[in-house]
Amino acid sequence: MADRDQIVEQALSLAPEDRAYVADALEQSLSSGSFASAEIAAAWAHEIERRLVSYDRGEIKASDAEVALERIRQHLAAQRSKG
């Protein structure tokens, strides 16, 4: 079975409409009780759509999955060392 980093990398390589489908499916799986409220679920759905539209318009660029994950790891490590 693929690990989550491989899954993310594969998902990011999809066409924008396919990424939107996957994002929607994931969001729906979380909205079944994992979000604190329906408002938070709706806010995430709105944010996902906003980002996809911005990407499709060329207003934002995608990041390489490995680069993005490394930045996240570094940020989390820095936050953990602070406190």
Secondary structure, DSSP 8 states (H G I E B T S, - for coil): ---HHHHHHHHHTS-HHHHHHHHHHHHHHHTTTTSS-HHHHHHHHHHHHHHHHHHHTTSS----HHHHHHHHHHHHHHHHHH-
